[in-house]
């Protein structure tokens, strides 16, 4: 009896988890949403990123894989439309950094159309380590 209740409760928990993650996908509703767009940016020698611009699709989730090959600690921060820091790799805020040779993919983020500034928040790096996420 206890085993049956446990298994039944587990099935309900799994069903709720899957329902919560499925998201609507319009007509037909199969819940098979496409994976987030994957962007990559790399910190390189000379206190800079390898790209000054990342392109993403408006109102669609994307992830950023941040690779640190810059010879020292760096991070990746995106500001929101109001200019406030919003998205952090490695996180949880702009005071965390990746050591040289490390990489991390951030959680999916969805932004409205617009241009959003990104930068490295390590003291003194923002002058040369910055660019824009262009969301169309």
N, CA, C and O atoms as CSV, one atom per row, in Angstrom:
chain,resi,resn,atom,element,x,y,z
A,1,UNK,N,N,0.825,-1.186,0.000
A,1,UNK,CA,C,0.000,0.000,0.000
A,1,UNK,C,C,0.873,1.254,0.000
A,1,UNK,O,O,0.649,2.174,-0.787
A,2,UNK,N,N,1.874,1.285,0.893
A,2,UNK,CA,C,2.745,2.456,0.949
A,2,UNK,C,C,3.504,2.623,-0.355
A,2,UNK,O,O,3.675,3.744,-0.834
A,3,UNK,N,N,3.961,1.519,-0.933
A,3,UNK,CA,C,4.697,1.593,-2.185
A,3,UNK,C,C,3.820,2.148,-3.292
A,3,UNK,O,O,4.277,2.962,-4.094
A,4,UNK,N,N,2.575,1.722,-3.345
A,4,UNK,CA,C,1.656,2.190,-4.378
A,4,UNK,C,C,1.407,3.693,-4.215
A,4,UNK,O,O,1.376,4.421,-5.208
A,5,UNK,N,N,1.231,4.166,-2.977
A,5,UNK,CA,C,1.014,5.599,-2.751
A,5,UNK,C,C,2.261,6.387,-3.127
A,5,UNK,O,O,2.155,7.467,-3.708
A,6,UNK,N,N,3.432,5.868,-2.808
A,6,UNK,CA,C,4.678,6.544,-3.157
A,6,UNK,C,C,4.821,6.655,-4.664
A,6,UNK,O,O,5.139,7.722,-5.190
A,7,UNK,N,N,4.583,5.542,-5.358
A,7,UNK,CA,C,4.701,5.562,-6.817
A,7,UNK,C,C,3.667,6.483,-7.435
A,7,UNK,O,O,3.965,7.206,-8.386
A,8,UNK,N,N,2.449,6.462,-6.900
A,8,UNK,CA,C,1.405,7.351,-7.427
A,8,UNK,C,C,1.772,8.808,-7.208
A,8,UNK,O,O,1.609,9.637,-8.103
A,9,UNK,N,N,2.268,9.120,-6.016
A,9,UNK,CA,C,2.686,10.490,-5.725
A,9,UNK,C,C,3.844,10.918,-6.596
A,9,UNK,O,O,3.906,12.074,-7.014
A,10,UNK,N,N,4.768,10.009,-6.880
A,10,UNK,CA,C,5.904,10.322,-7.745
A,10,UNK,C,C,5.436,10.635,-9.151
A,10,UNK,O,O,5.942,11.559,-9.789
A,11,UNK,N,N,4.467,9.866,-9.639
A,11,UNK,CA,C,3.949,10.117,-10.990
A,11,UNK,C,C,3.309,11.488,-11.070
A,11,UNK,O,O,3.479,12.192,-12.065
A,12,UNK,N,N,2.567,11.885,-10.028
A,12,UNK,CA,C,1.951,13.212,-10.020
A,12,UNK,C,C,3.028,14.289,-10.008
A,12,UNK,O,O,2.919,15.279,-10.731
A,13,UNK,N,N,4.063,14.108,-9.199
A,13,UNK,CA,C,5.144,15.093,-9.135
A,13,UNK,C,C,5.842,15.229,-10.482
A,13,UNK,O,O,6.143,16.340,-10.919
A,14,UNK,N,N,6.100,14.102,-11.140
A,14,UNK,CA,C,6.741,14.144,-12.457
A,14,UNK,C,C,5.826,14.840,-13.457
A,14,UNK,O,O,6.293,15.661,-14.246
A,15,UNK,N,N,4.539,14.529,-13.441
A,15,UNK,CA,C,3.598,15.148,-14.372
A,15,UNK,C,C,3.544,16.657,-14.164
A,15,UNK,O,O,3.525,17.413,-15.135
A,16,UNK,N,N,3.518,17.104,-12.914
A,16,UNK,CA,C,3.490,18.540,-12.644
A,16,UNK,C,C,4.771,19.200,-13.103
A,16,UNK,O,O,4.733,20.297,-13.661
A,17,UNK,N,N,5.905,18.558,-12.880
A,17,UNK,CA,C,7.182,19.107,-13.307
A,17,UNK,C,C,7.221,19.247,-14.815
A,17,UNK,O,O,7.633,20.287,-15.329
A,18,UNK,N,N,6.804,18.226,-15.527
A,18,UNK,CA,C,6.829,18.275,-16.987
A,18,UNK,C,C,5.853,19.306,-17.521
A,18,UNK,O,O,6.158,20.001,-18.491
A,19,UNK,N,N,4.676,19.417,-16.901
A,19,UNK,CA,C,3.699,20.406,-17.335
A,19,UNK,C,C,4.245,21.803,-17.133
A,19,UNK,O,O,4.088,22.663,-18.000
A,20,UNK,N,N,4.890,22.040,-15.994
A,20,UNK,CA,C,5.433,23.358,-15.702
A,20,UNK,C,C,6.559,23.741,-16.635
A,20,UNK,O,O,6.756,24.927,-16.896
A,21,UNK,N,N,7.299,22.785,-17.144
A,21,UNK,CA,C,8.439,23.081,-18.008
A,21,UNK,C,C,8.064,23.138,-19.477
A,21,UNK,O,O,8.823,23.674,-20.285
A,22,UNK,N,N,6.908,22.596,-19.839
A,22,UNK,CA,C,6.558,22.462,-21.246
A,22,UNK,C,C,6.349,23.774,-21.956
A,22,UNK,O,O,6.801,23.942,-23.088
A,23,UNK,N,N,5.675,24.706,-21.318
A,23,UNK,CA,C,5.385,25.976,-21.974
A,23,UNK,C,C,4.494,25.777,-23.172
A,23,UNK,O,O,4.535,24.725,-23.811
A,24,UNK,N,N,3.701,26.758,-23.484
A,24,UNK,CA,C,2.834,26.655,-24.649
A,24,UNK,C,C,3.615,26.917,-25.909
A,24,UNK,O,O,4.515,27.756,-25.931
A,25,UNK,N,N,3.276,26.203,-26.953
A,25,UNK,CA,C,3.972,26.441,-28.207
A,25,UNK,C,C,2.998,26.785,-29.319
A,25,UNK,O,O,3.247,26.507,-30.492
A,26,UNK,N,N,1.880,27.399,-28.931
A,26,UNK,CA,C,0.917,27.808,-29.941
A,26,UNK,C,C,-0.010,26.676,-30.308
A,26,UNK,O,O,-0.250,25.771,-29.509
A,27,UNK,N,N,-0.532,26.728,-31.523
A,27,UNK,CA,C,-1.484,25.731,-31.982
A,27,UNK,C,C,-0.868,24.351,-31.929
A,27,UNK,O,O,0.311,24.172,-32.235
A,28,UNK,N,N,-1.661,23.389,-31.545
A,28,UNK,CA,C,-1.159,22.031,-31.462
A,28,UNK,C,C,-0.550,21.734,-30.117
A,28,UNK,O,O,-0.600,20.590,-29.666
A,29,UNK,N,N,0.019,22.709,-29.466
A,29,UNK,CA,C,0.507,22.650,-28.104
A,29,UNK,C,C,1.397,21.493,-27.739
A,29,UNK,O,O,1.368,21.131,-26.563
A,30,UNK,N,N,2.150,20.889,-28.547
A,30,UNK,CA,C,2.939,19.723,-28.201
A,30,UNK,C,C,3.894,19.922,-27.050
A,30,UNK,O,O,4.383,18.937,-26.497
A,31,UNK,N,N,4.189,21.167,-26.655
A,31,UNK,CA,C,5.096,21.405,-25.554
A,31,UNK,C,C,6.548,21.129,-25.911
A,31,UNK,O,O,7.396,21.086,-25.020
A,32,UNK,N,N,6.854,20.943,-27.169
A,32,UNK,CA,C,8.225,20.674,-27.604
A,32,UNK,C,C,8.889,21.974,-28.043
A,32,UNK,O,O,9.193,22.155,-29.222
A,33,UNK,N,N,9.113,22.873,-27.096
A,33,UNK,CA,C,9.735,24.149,-27.412
A,33,UNK,C,C,11.178,23.914,-27.861
A,33,UNK,O,O,11.863,23.022,-27.361
A,34,UNK,N,N,11.614,24.721,-28.798
A,34,UNK,CA,C,12.993,24.623,-29.280
A,34,UNK,C,C,13.944,24.995,-28.147
A,34,UNK,O,O,13.592,25.798,-27.284
A,35,UNK,N,N,15.125,24.429,-28.142
A,35,UNK,CA,C,16.091,24.799,-27.104
A,35,UNK,C,C,16.499,26.265,-27.272
A,35,UNK,O,O,16.365,26.825,-28.360
A,36,UNK,N,N,16.993,26.882,-26.204
A,36,UNK,CA,C,17.413,28.279,-26.308
A,36,UNK,C,C,18.535,28.446,-27.341
A,36,UNK,O,O,19.347,27.547,-27.559
A,37,UNK,N,N,18.549,29.613,-27.959
A,37,UNK,CA,C,19.649,29.961,-28.866
A,37,UNK,C,C,20.931,29.978,-28.030
A,37,UNK,O,O,20.930,30.516,-26.922
A,38,UNK,N,N,22.007,29.410,-28.533
A,38,UNK,CA,C,23.266,29.330,-27.793
A,38,UNK,C,C,24.274,30.325,-28.374
A,38,UNK,O,O,24.647,30.235,-29.544
A,39,UNK,N,N,24.704,31.266,-27.548
A,39,UNK,CA,C,25.717,32.249,-27.936
A,39,UNK,C,C,26.996,31.949,-27.162
A,39,UNK,O,O,26.943,31.428,-26.049
A,40,UNK,N,N,28.130,32.274,-27.743
A,40,UNK,CA,C,29.412,32.069,-27.066
A,40,UNK,C,C,30.251,33.329,-27.185
A,40,UNK,O,O,30.304,33.962,-28.240
A,41,UNK,N,N,30.898,33.678,-26.097
A,41,UNK,CA,C,31.848,34.783,-26.098
A,41,UNK,C,C,33.059,34.364,-25.267
A,41,UNK,O,O,32.930,33.655,-24.269
A,42,UNK,N,N,34.233,34.814,-25.693
A,42,UNK,CA,C,35.476,34.399,-25.050
A,42,UNK,C,C,36.290,35.614,-24.623
A,42,UNK,O,O,36.477,36.550,-25.400
A,43,UNK,N,N,36.769,35.592,-23.388
A,43,UNK,CA,C,37.740,36.587,-22.939
A,43,UNK,C,C,39.097,36.134,-23.469
A,43,UNK,O,O,39.479,34.974,-23.308
A,44,UNK,N,N,39.817,37.049,-24.098
A,44,UNK,CA,C,41.112,36.731,-24.696
A,44,UNK,C,C,42.188,37.648,-24.120
A,44,UNK,O,O,41.888,38.623,-23.431
A,45,UNK,N,N,43.444,37.320,-24.415
A,45,UNK,CA,C,44.572,38.133,-23.943
A,45,UNK,C,C,44.383,39.590,-24.369
A,45,UNK,O,O,43.805,39.870,-25.419
A,46,UNK,N,N,44.867,40.487,-23.560
A,46,UNK,CA,C,44.770,41.908,-23.866
A,46,UNK,C,C,43.564,42.573,-23.231
A,46,UNK,O,O,43.186,43.677,-23.624
A,47,UNK,N,N,42.954,41.914,-22.251
A,47,UNK,CA,C,41.775,42.426,-21.534
A,47,UNK,C,C,40.691,42.842,-22.528
A,47,UNK,O,O,40.302,44.007,-22.598
A,48,UNK,N,N,40.216,41.863,-23.291
A,48,UNK,CA,C,39.129,42.102,-24.240
A,48,UNK,C,C,38.372,40.810,-24.494
A,48,UNK,O,O,38.833,39.717,-24.166
A,49,UNK,N,N,37.198,40.968,-25.088
A,49,UNK,CA,C,36.413,39.827,-25.551
A,49,UNK,C,C,36.739,39.594,-27.021
A,49,UNK,O,O,37.241,40.490,-27.700
A,50,UNK,N,N,36.455,38.400,-27.507
A,50,UNK,CA,C,36.685,38.110,-28.926
A,50,UNK,C,C,35.622,38.713,-29.830
A,50,UNK,O,O,35.799,38.740,-31.048
A,51,UNK,N,N,34.528,39.194,-29.265
A,51,UNK,CA,C,33.444,39.809,-30.039
A,51,UNK,C,C,32.989,41.084,-29.348
A,51,UNK,O,O,32.987,41.177,-28.120
A,52,UNK,N,N,32.607,42.055,-30.147
A,52,UNK,CA,C,32.037,43.291,-29.602
A,52,UNK,C,C,30.520,43.281,-29.691
A,52,UNK,O,O,29.859,44.182,-29.174
A,53,UNK,N,N,29.960,42.257,-30.351
A,53,UNK,CA,C,28.513,42.194,-30.514
A,53,UNK,C,C,28.041,40.744,-30.531
A,53,UNK,O,O,28.655,39.879,-31.155
A,54,UNK,N,N,26.948,40.506,-29.836
A,54,UNK,CA,C,26.248,39.226,-29.875
A,54,UNK,C,C,24.847,39.494,-30.396
A,54,UNK,O,O,24.235,40.499,-30.034
A,55,UNK,N,N,24.331,38.611,-31.240
A,55,UNK,CA,C,22.990,38.783,-31.813
A,55,UNK,C,C,22.054,37.719,-31.262
A,55,UNK,O,O,22.390,36.535,-31.229
A,56,UNK,N,N,20.873,38.156,-30.829
A,56,UNK,CA,C,19.876,37.243,-30.287
A,56,UNK,C,C,18.511,37.591,-30.878
A,56,UNK,O,O,18.309,38.671,-31.432
A,57,UNK,N,N,17.590,36.651,-30.744
A,57,UNK,CA,C,16.234,36.826,-31.258
A,57,UNK,C,C,15.333,37.351,-30.149
A,57,UNK,O,O,15.326,36.815,-29.040
A,58,UNK,N,N,14.571,38.404,-30.451
A,58,UNK,CA,C,13.681,39.031,-29.473
A,58,UNK,C,C,12.653,38.042,-28.944
A,58,UNK,O,O,12.104,37.228,-29.687
A,59,UNK,N,N,12.409,38.133,-27.662
A,59,UNK,CA,C,11.378,37.355,-26.978
A,59,UNK,C,C,11.563,35.850,-27.097
A,59,UNK,O,O,10.604,35.092,-26.954
A,60,UNK,N,N,12.779,35.419,-27.355
A,60,UNK,CA,C,13.127,34.005,-27.413
A,60,UNK,C,C,14.295,33.766,-26.455
A,60,UNK,O,O,15.226,34.570,-26.418
A,61,UNK,N,N,14.266,32.701,-25.695
A,61,UNK,CA,C,15.364,32.470,-24.742
A,61,UNK,C,C,16.696,32.194,-25.445
A,61,UNK,O,O,16.745,31.592,-26.517
A,62,UNK,N,N,17.760,32.651,-24.808
A,62,UNK,CA,C,19.110,32.339,-25.281
A,62,UNK,C,C,20.007,32.134,-24.072
A,62,UNK,O,O,19.719,32.605,-22.972
A,63,UNK,N,N,21.095,31.425,-24.302
A,63,UNK,CA,C,22.110,31.255,-23.266
A,63,UNK,C,C,23.414,31.839,-23.784
A,63,UNK,O,O,23.619,31.966,-24.992
A,64,UNK,N,N,24.281,32.188,-22.863
A,64,UNK,CA,C,25.617,32.652,-23.221
A,64,UNK,C,C,26.623,31.711,-22.570
A,64,UNK,O,O,26.624,31.524,-21.353
A,65,UNK,N,N,27.481,31.120,-23.405
A,65,UNK,CA,C,28.596,30.332,-22.900
A,65,UNK,C,C,29.795,31.274,-22.844
A,65,UNK,O,O,30.276,31.735,-23.879
A,66,UNK,N,N,30.269,31.554,-21.651
A,66,UNK,CA,C,31.401,32.451,-21.465
A,66,UNK,C,C,32.648,31.616,-21.216
A,66,UNK,O,O,32.705,30.824,-20.275
A,67,UNK,N,N,33.647,31.805,-22.074
A,67,UNK,CA,C,34.914,31.083,-21.993
A,67,UNK,C,C,35.993,32.091,-21.603
A,67,UNK,O,O,36.149,33.123,-22.256
A,68,UNK,N,N,36.733,31.794,-20.543
A,68,UNK,CA,C,37.793,32.703,-20.117
A,68,UNK,C,C,39.161,32.155,-20.530
A,68,UNK,O,O,39.711,31.263,-19.884
A,69,UNK,N,N,39.686,32.703,-21.605
A,69,UNK,CA,C,41.056,32.406,-22.048
A,69,UNK,C,C,41.907,33.669,-21.978
A,69,UNK,O,O,42.876,33.811,-22.723
A,70,UNK,N,N,41.547,34.579,-21.087
A,70,UNK,CA,C,42.182,35.886,-21.030
A,70,UNK,C,C,43.378,36.010,-20.112
A,70,UNK,O,O,43.906,37.109,-19.947
A,71,UNK,N,N,43.824,34.918,-19.507
A,71,UNK,CA,C,45.029,34.981,-18.690
A,71,UNK,C,C,44.837,35.493,-17.274
A,71,UNK,O,O,45.797,35.522,-16.505
A,72,UNK,N,N,43.631,35.896,-16.905
A,72,UNK,CA,C,43.326,36.391,-15.556
A,72,UNK,C,C,41.839,36.232,-15.316
A,72,UNK,O,O,41.125,35.734,-16.186
A,73,UNK,N,N,41.363,36.640,-14.166
A,73,UNK,CA,C,39.937,36.521,-13.860
A,73,UNK,C,C,39.102,37.502,-14.685
A,73,UNK,O,O,39.484,38.654,-14.893
A,74,UNK,N,N,37.944,37.004,-15.150
A,74,UNK,CA,C,36.981,37.827,-15.881
A,74,UNK,C,C,35.576,37.332,-15.594
A,74,UNK,O,O,35.391,36.248,-15.041
A,75,UNK,N,N,34.589,38.126,-15.970
A,75,UNK,CA,C,33.200,37.692,-15.938
A,75,UNK,C,C,32.457,38.319,-17.107
A,75,UNK,O,O,33.053,39.017,-17.927
A,76,UNK,N,N,31.164,38.069,-17.181
A,76,UNK,CA,C,30.331,38.570,-18.272
A,76,UNK,C,C,29.028,39.037,-17.663
A,76,UNK,O,O,28.322,38.261,-17.020
A,77,UNK,N,N,28.704,40.321,-17.865
A,77,UNK,CA,C,27.512,40.930,-17.277
A,77,UNK,C,C,26.738,41.638,-18.381
A,77,UNK,O,O,27.322,42.356,-19.193
A,78,UNK,N,N,25.408,41.432,-18.410
A,78,UNK,CA,C,24.533,42.167,-19.340
A,78,UNK,C,C,23.684,43.122,-18.514
A,78,UNK,O,O,23.123,42.742,-17.486
A,79,UNK,N,N,23.597,44.363,-18.975
A,79,UNK,CA,C,22.728,45.355,-18.340
A,79,UNK,C,C,21.347,45.293,-18.993
A,79,UNK,O,O,21.233,45.008,-20.185
A,80,UNK,N,N,20.308,45.557,-18.216
A,80,UNK,CA,C,18.963,45.603,-18.779
A,80,UNK,C,C,18.724,46.942,-19.472
A,80,UNK,O,O,19.621,47.784,-19.522
A,81,UNK,N,N,17.525,47.142,-20.004
A,81,UNK,CA,C,17.209,48.366,-20.750
A,81,UNK,C,C,17.366,49.628,-19.904
A,81,UNK,O,O,17.629,50.704,-20.442
A,82,UNK,N,N,17.207,49.507,-18.599
A,82,UNK,CA,C,17.353,50.657,-17.704
A,82,UNK,C,C,18.812,50.905,-17.319
A,82,UNK,O,O,19.116,51.870,-16.618
A,83,UNK,N,N,19.718,50.028,-17.782
A,83,UNK,CA,C,21.132,50.198,-17.475
A,83,UNK,C,C,21.581,49.543,-16.186
A,83,UNK,O,O,22.697,49.775,-15.721
A,84,UNK,N,N,20.711,48.720,-15.604
A,84,UNK,CA,C,21.031,48.017,-14.370
A,84,UNK,C,C,21.564,46.623,-14.696
A,84,UNK,O,O,21.044,45.950,-15.587
A,85,UNK,N,N,22.590,46.194,-13.984
A,85,UNK,CA,C,23.136,44.853,-14.198
A,85,UNK,C,C,22.048,43.815,-13.966
A,85,UNK,O,O,21.350,43.845,-12.953
A,86,UNK,N,N,21.911,42.878,-14.938
A,86,UNK,CA,C,20.812,41.922,-14.886
A,86,UNK,C,C,21.259,40.473,-14.997
A,86,UNK,O,O,20.683,39.611,-14.333
A,87,UNK,N,N,22.252,40.179,-15.801
A,87,UNK,CA,C,22.612,38.804,-16.156
A,87,UNK,C,C,24.092,38.626,-15.868
A,87,UNK,O,O,24.921,39.405,-16.338
A,88,UNK,N,N,24.424,37.598,-15.093
A,88,UNK,CA,C,25.792,37.453,-14.611
A,88,UNK,C,C,26.339,36.053,-14.893
A,88,UNK,O,O,25.682,35.055,-14.595
A,89,UNK,N,N,27.536,35.980,-15.465
A,89,UNK,CA,C,28.257,34.717,-15.568
A,89,UNK,C,C,29.637,34.953,-14.954
A,89,UNK,O,O,30.348,35.821,-15.461
A,90,UNK,N,N,30.067,34.265,-13.919
A,90,UNK,CA,C,29.455,33.040,-13.448
A,90,UNK,C,C,28.301,33.216,-12.482
A,90,UNK,O,O,27.647,32.224,-12.158
A,91,UNK,N,N,28.008,34.416,-12.000
A,91,UNK,CA,C,26.910,34.655,-11.072
A,91,UNK,C,C,27.324,34.334,-9.650
A,91,UNK,O,O,28.399,33.761,-9.474
A,92,UNK,N,N,26.578,34.649,-8.656
A,92,UNK,CA,C,25.220,35.173,-8.713
A,92,UNK,C,C,25.142,36.690,-8.911
A,92,UNK,O,O,24.053,37.234,-9.091
A,93,UNK,N,N,26.286,37.373,-8.878
A,93,UNK,CA,C,26.300,38.816,-9.099
A,93,UNK,C,C,27.604,39.180,-9.810
A,93,UNK,O,O,28.360,38.302,-10.226
A,94,UNK,N,N,27.856,40.476,-9.943
A,94,UNK,CA,C,29.024,40.894,-10.728
A,94,UNK,C,C,30.352,40.787,-9.986
A,94,UNK,O,O,31.394,41.132,-10.542
A,95,UNK,N,N,30.333,40.319,-8.748
A,95,UNK,CA,C,31.582,40.184,-8.003
A,95,UNK,C,C,32.169,38.779,-8.106
A,95,UNK,O,O,33.207,38.505,-7.503
A,96,UNK,N,N,31.531,37.888,-8.853
A,96,UNK,CA,C,32.054,36.536,-9.057
A,96,UNK,C,C,32.768,36.486,-10.402
A,96,UNK,O,O,32.334,37.122,-11.362
A,97,UNK,N,N,33.866,35.728,-10.473
A,97,UNK,CA,C,34.691,35.685,-11.680
A,97,UNK,C,C,35.059,34.246,-12.021
A,97,UNK,O,O,35.048,33.361,-11.166
A,98,UNK,N,N,35.385,34.039,-13.296
A,98,UNK,CA,C,35.959,32.769,-13.723
A,98,UNK,C,C,37.468,32.938,-13.807
A,98,UNK,O,O,37.962,33.972,-14.257
A,99,UNK,N,N,38.193,31.921,-13.373
A,99,UNK,CA,C,39.641,31.922,-13.530
A,99,UNK,C,C,39.995,31.599,-14.974
A,99,UNK,O,O,39.174,31.062,-15.717
A,100,UNK,N,N,41.216,31.928,-15.366
A,100,UNK,CA,C,41.694,31.604,-16.705
A,100,UNK,C,C,41.524,30.106,-16.971
A,100,UNK,O,O,41.838,29.278,-16.116
A,101,UNK,N,N,41.027,29.768,-18.154
A,101,UNK,CA,C,40.828,28.381,-18.537
A,101,UNK,C,C,39.462,27.815,-18.184
A,101,UNK,O,O,39.129,26.707,-18.605
A,102,UNK,N,N,38.672,28.547,-17.427
A,102,UNK,CA,C,37.338,28.080,-17.058
A,102,UNK,C,C,36.293,28.584,-18.044
A,102,UNK,O,O,36.515,29.569,-18.749
A,103,UNK,N,N,35.148,27.897,-18.088
A,103,UNK,CA,C,34.012,28.363,-18.878
A,103,UNK,C,C,32.734,28.006,-18.145
A,103,UNK,O,O,32.705,27.090,-17.323
A,104,UNK,N,N,31.678,28.743,-18.455
A,104,UNK,CA,C,30.386,28.477,-17.847
A,104,UNK,C,C,29.302,29.002,-18.768
A,104,UNK,O,O,29.440,30.064,-19.375
A,105,UNK,N,N,28.217,28.240,-18.862
A,105,UNK,CA,C,27.041,28.680,-19.605
A,105,UNK,C,C,26.023,29.196,-18.604
A,105,UNK,O,O,25.682,28.516,-17.636
A,106,UNK,N,N,25.544,30.404,-18.850
A,106,UNK,CA,C,24.557,31.004,-17.970
A,106,UNK,C,C,23.172,30.430,-18.200
A,106,UNK,O,O,22.929,29.736,-19.188
A,107,UNK,N,N,22.283,30.721,-17.295
A,107,UNK,CA,C,20.886,30.295,-17.413
A,107,UNK,C,C,20.245,30.993,-18.611
A,107,UNK,O,O,20.684,32.075,-19.000
A,108,UNK,N,N,19.218,30.389,-19.198
A,108,UNK,CA,C,18.538,31.043,-20.316
A,108,UNK,C,C,17.959,32.400,-19.891
A,108,UNK,O,O,17.482,32.564,-18.768
A,109,UNK,N,N,18.012,33.350,-20.800
A,109,UNK,CA,C,17.450,34.678,-20.583
A,109,UNK,C,C,16.661,35.063,-21.832
A,109,UNK,O,O,17.021,34.678,-22.944
A,110,UNK,N,N,15.596,35.816,-21.645
A,110,UNK,CA,C,14.771,36.297,-22.753
A,110,UNK,C,C,14.708,37.813,-22.671
A,110,UNK,O,O,14.385,38.368,-21.621
A,111,UNK,N,N,15.014,38.482,-23.770
A,111,UNK,CA,C,15.001,39.942,-23.796
A,111,UNK,C,C,14.103,40.440,-24.926
A,111,UNK,O,O,13.966,39.785,-25.960
A,112,UNK,N,N,13.500,41.596,-24.717
A,112,UNK,CA,C,12.729,42.258,-25.763
A,112,UNK,C,C,13.699,42.861,-26.774
A,112,UNK,O,O,14.891,42.996,-26.496
A,113,UNK,N,N,13.186,43.222,-27.942
A,113,UNK,CA,C,14.024,43.850,-28.964
A,113,UNK,C,C,14.716,45.084,-28.383
A,113,UNK,O,O,14.120,45.855,-27.631
A,114,UNK,N,N,15.967,45.248,-28.747
A,114,UNK,CA,C,16.729,46.393,-28.266
A,114,UNK,C,C,18.213,46.067,-28.250
A,114,UNK,O,O,18.637,44.990,-28.669
A,115,UNK,N,N,18.991,47.019,-27.758
A,115,UNK,CA,C,20.437,46.841,-27.642
A,115,UNK,C,C,20.789,46.919,-26.165
A,115,UNK,O,O,20.432,47.875,-25.475
A,116,UNK,N,N,21.486,45.910,-25.697
A,116,UNK,CA,C,21.837,45.784,-24.287
A,116,UNK,C,C,23.356,45.716,-24.152
A,116,UNK,O,O,24.018,44.950,-24.852
A,117,UNK,N,N,23.894,46.520,-23.250
A,117,UNK,CA,C,25.338,46.537,-23.052
A,117,UNK,C,C,25.801,45.332,-22.250
A,117,UNK,O,O,25.137,44.914,-21.301
A,118,UNK,N,N,26.954,44.770,-22.639
A,118,UNK,CA,C,27.603,43.753,-21.810
A,118,UNK,C,C,29.010,44.238,-21.502
A,118,UNK,O,O,29.576,45.056,-22.227
A,119,UNK,N,N,29.570,43.710,-20.397
A,119,UNK,CA,C,30.916,44.121,-19.999
A,119,UNK,C,C,31.489,43.150,-18.978
A,119,UNK,O,O,30.777,42.298,-18.447
A,120,UNK,N,N,32.784,43.289,-18.710
A,120,UNK,CA,C,33.447,42.570,-17.628
A,120,UNK,C,C,33.498,43.511,-16.426
A,120,UNK,O,O,33.970,44.644,-16.531
A,121,UNK,N,N,33.009,43.030,-15.288
A,121,UNK,CA,C,32.928,43.864,-14.091
A,121,UNK,C,C,34.173,43.791,-13.205
A,121,UNK,O,O,34.194,44.385,-12.126
A,122,UNK,N,N,35.214,43.068,-13.646
A,122,UNK,CA,C,36.450,43.059,-12.860
A,122,UNK,C,C,36.985,44.496,-12.849
A,122,UNK,O,O,37.033,45.141,-13.897
A,123,UNK,N,N,37.385,45.001,-11.684
A,123,UNK,CA,C,37.822,46.400,-11.614
A,123,UNK,C,C,38.861,46.752,-12.679
A,123,UNK,O,O,39.897,46.097,-12.799
A,124,UNK,N,N,38.558,47.804,-13.450
A,124,UNK,CA,C,39.451,48.311,-14.476
A,124,UNK,C,C,39.279,47.676,-15.851
A,124,UNK,O,O,39.901,48.131,-16.810
A,125,UNK,N,N,38.453,46.639,-15.976
A,125,UNK,CA,C,38.328,45.936,-17.263
A,125,UNK,C,C,37.241,46.501,-18.175
A,125,UNK,O,O,37.297,46.301,-19.388
A,126,UNK,N,N,36.259,47.200,-17.618
A,126,UNK,CA,C,35.119,47.649,-18.424
A,126,UNK,C,C,35.525,48.563,-19.585
A,126,UNK,O,O,34.837,48.599,-20.605
A,127,UNK,N,N,36.613,49.290,-19.447
A,127,UNK,CA,C,37.034,50.209,-20.505
A,127,UNK,C,C,37.306,49.488,-21.821
A,127,UNK,O,O,37.041,50.042,-22.888
A,128,UNK,N,N,37.831,48.263,-21.768
A,128,UNK,CA,C,38.177,47.544,-23.000
A,128,UNK,C,C,37.347,46.263,-23.196
A,128,UNK,O,O,37.329,45.697,-24.289
A,129,UNK,N,N,36.672,45.817,-22.150
A,129,UNK,CA,C,35.878,44.586,-22.256
A,129,UNK,C,C,34.401,44.938,-22.201
A,129,UNK,O,O,33.755,44.820,-21.159
A,130,UNK,N,N,33.886,45.367,-23.325
A,130,UNK,CA,C,32.468,45.726,-23.393
A,130,UNK,C,C,31.978,45.560,-24.823
A,130,UNK,O,O,32.763,45.466,-25.767
A,131,UNK,N,N,30.679,45.526,-24.953
A,131,UNK,CA,C,30.058,45.400,-26.260
A,131,UNK,C,C,28.553,45.428,-26.097
A,131,UNK,O,O,28.044,45.897,-25.079
A,132,UNK,N,N,27.832,44.925,-27.100
A,132,UNK,CA,C,26.381,44.964,-27.090
A,132,UNK,C,C,25.775,43.628,-27.490
A,132,UNK,O,O,26.286,42.917,-28.355
A,133,UNK,N,N,24.668,43.314,-26.829
A,133,UNK,CA,C,23.802,42.235,-27.285
A,133,UNK,C,C,22.708,42.919,-28.083
A,133,UNK,O,O,21.944,43.714,-27.536
A,134,UNK,N,N,22.626,42.619,-29.372
A,134,UNK,CA,C,21.615,43.218,-30.240
A,134,UNK,C,C,20.497,42.187,-30.386
A,134,UNK,O,O,20.699,41.091,-30.909
A,135,UNK,N,N,19.324,42.569,-29.912
A,135,UNK,CA,C,18.182,41.654,-29.915
A,135,UNK,C,C,17.166,42.166,-30.931
A,135,UNK,O,O,16.629,43.266,-30.801
A,136,UNK,N,N,16.914,41.334,-31.953
A,136,UNK,CA,C,15.988,41.722,-33.043
A,136,UNK,C,C,14.831,40.738,-33.128
A,136,UNK,O,O,13.953,40.892,-33.977
